[in-house]
Amino acid sequence: MNTYFRSAIRNMNWFRSSPIMTGGGTWGVGERLLLTKNNTALQEIHDHFPVVTSYADGLEVLEQRRSDCNFEVALLYYLAGKYMDRKQDAKTAKDLLDFLYFRSGLLNRMDERSLIGGWTWTHIQRNFNLWIDDNGWVCTIQLLMAKLDKELDRTYEMTKWGKLLAADLLRVFNNVFDENNPGEMKDSEKDPNRVYAGRLELPHWAVPVMTSLILYQDISDKKSVEYQECQKAIDRYIAWISEKIDVTNSSELGYLMILAGAMLFFPKHAKAGEKLADKIYNSLMTRIDKNPYGIPPAEHYEAPIGGHLVDLIYTVNWVYCGMALAAWNNPKYLKTAQKLGKFLASIQDDGSERVELKGCWRGMYDCQAKSYGGGNCYEGGAGSIYSGWTNAPIAMAMILVGVLSNRK
């Protein structure tokens, strides 16, 4: 078994043994573990995320069940079942999907005051709260899993719900995205229950919308309006963002690498995806080569910043995912993906500080101190250990790189 598979297994064992995933997935996963000792952002975190279970010696679970985090963890376990032949992981994926579709209340199935097929941010809120990025990832994962597994599609009606959501994301993109006015782009419809929060000028928000539209187009009739409108939206975005690669920070390039890597799976988009991937890769490698620590520098506005800091919530995690996806269809990217994977495996928590952390990746690693650290913000930093966003995406990429490494 190679380094990447072993790392993924350590991480999945962490999910099962830590308090972030109680009941083996039947009650989903919490957003994150939180280390409270010397955490300067603690009050702001509690103000924004008030549902907390406290454990001894400064460990908390932020219990809100987010749809995107739960879908990301479900996809992790599904991929482990599919590519590593681990039946127990396939069952965990189904337990998480059962929670999402049948227990969580996150999917709006019938309330016409908001989008039918939309997923609210968390189970602890009673208002409709639609985030563009969260719903984009949820839509993408639903349509992807439906494509990969027809039985799951029949059980959960993933295509049905994914198409409803993708159609609305297309509507939002067409209404809001403005190449000539790249300020903070938000859904401006008058009905407050239909407003998405997000900033479409940033790949953080736009990329999951684009991946949703690629998958939506893939299941639409080529003569349909939906197919043509998806193509127009994708072309608009690619043309716009391609001119901004060299002035886009490393975090946002990570998201864009995911988009480029996803495009390579679809013949209609492969040529444009290859061109985009090449631009992103060259820009990222320039920054990595200039950084004495050999990593994409931490530059995201919601986390501590510095060339010596490994941002595992907004940057390196997504860069690694993007490289792994691109490498699946172009071996040019495999060496970089392997190098990142080995580095991430080397800093995976060994549990020496707390057994509850064994096998996880925390939110930030300090290369100067050679330990987790670097400070905290209320949504980023070393003390935040995310289920989705950090741990599931990194472990998913480990599985992909593990498969590719075995093919050599």
Number of C-alpha atoms within 10 A of each C-alpha: 8 12 17 24 22 16 24 26 19 19 26 21 14 23 25 16 17 17 21 26 23 15 12 17 23 18 18 30 32 23 26 27 25 23 18 17 11 11 19 14 17 17 12 13 17 13 10 10 15 13 14 15 13 14 10 6 10 12 17 20 24 23 23 20 21 24 27 26 26 27 25 24 28 29 24 28 27 26 23 25 18 15 13 17 12 14 14 12 21 19 17 22 27 20 18 27 24 18 19 25 18 12 14 19 16 23 21 18 15 10 10 9 12 21 21 16 23 27 29 25 21 22 16 17 11 8 11 21 19 21 18 26 22 23 27 27 23 26 32 25 23 27 28 20 19 21 16 14 12 13 11 17 18 12 13 18 16 21 22 15 20 25 22 16 25 30 18 16 24 21 15 21 23 15 14 18 22 16 13 7 9 12 13 12 18 19 20 13 13 8 9 13 15 19 20 20 16 19 21 25 21 19 23 21 22 24 24 26 29 28 25 30 28 25 24 25 20 16 15 15 11 11 8 10 11 19 18 14 17 26 16 12 19 19 14 15 20 17 13 15 16 15 11 10 20 15 9 17 19 27 26 21 28 27 26 30 30 23 26 30 27 23 26 22 15 14 10 13 17 17 14 17 23 18 12 22 27 17 18 22 21 13 18 25 15 13 18 17 12 14 14 10 15 15 24 28 24 24 20 18 11 14 24 20 17 15 21 21 26 30 32 29 30 28 26 24 28 28 28 28 27 26 28 33 26 28 22 19 18 14 13 13 20 20 15 17 25 23 12 22 24 16 12 22 23 12 17 20 23 16 13 9 9 11 13 19 22 20 25 30 30 29 30 29 23 18 18 12 11 10 13 21 20 23 21 21 19 20 17 24 29 28 29 29 27 27 26 24 22 27 29 28 22 29 32 26 28 32 25 21 28 24 17 17 15 9 7 5
